[in-house]
């Protein structure tokens, strides 16, 4: 995938109002959860 495309998609997701949780899957299988710190108490 094109790095610029990934960058613009991440920026779009992070600008959503309200910010919704989303996952990033990295090469190698690691997963990163992007979440708003104010909602950390709601973690499942």
TAQUICOR-V661145 format. One record per residue. N is the residue number from 0. RES is the residue in one letter. SS is DSSP state (a for helix, b for strand, c for the rest). OMEGA is omega in radians with two decimals (999 if undefined). D_CENTER is the distance of its C-alpha to the mean C-alpha in Angstrom with 2 decimals. Layout:
n	res	ss	omega	d_center
N	RES	SS	OMEGA	D_CENTER
N	RES	SS	OMEGA	D_CENTER
This chain:
n	res	ss	omega	d_center
0	X	c	3.14	16.70
1	X	c	-3.12	17.28
2	X	a	3.13	15.35
3	X	a	3.09	15.76
4	X	a	3.12	14.35
5	X	a	3.14	11.10
6	X	a	-3.11	11.07
7	X	a	3.11	11.97
8	X	a	3.09	9.45
9	X	a	3.11	6.50
10	X	a	3.12	8.99
11	X	a	-3.14	9.74
12	X	a	-3.09	6.58
13	X	a	3.11	6.76
14	X	c	-3.12	10.46
15	X	c	3.09	10.70
16	X	c	-0.12	13.46
17	X	c	3.12	13.04
18	X	c	3.10	9.37
19	X	c	3.09	8.29
20	X	c	2.99	6.35
21	X	b	-3.12	4.19
22	X	b	3.00	5.04
23	X	b	3.07	5.72
24	X	b	-3.10	9.51
25	X	c	3.03	11.55
26	X	c	-3.09	15.19
27	X	c	3.04	17.28
28	X	c	3.11	15.37
29	X	c	-3.12	13.26
30	X	b	3.08	10.05
31	X	b	3.10	7.37
32	X	b	3.06	6.03
33	X	b	-3.04	3.95
34	X	c	3.09	6.96
35	X	c	-3.09	9.76
36	X	a	3.13	12.67
37	X	a	-3.10	15.19
38	X	a	-3.10	14.08
39	X	a	3.12	14.24
40	X	a	-3.13	17.67
41	X	a	-3.08	16.45
42	X	c	-3.13	14.77
43	X	c	999	16.31
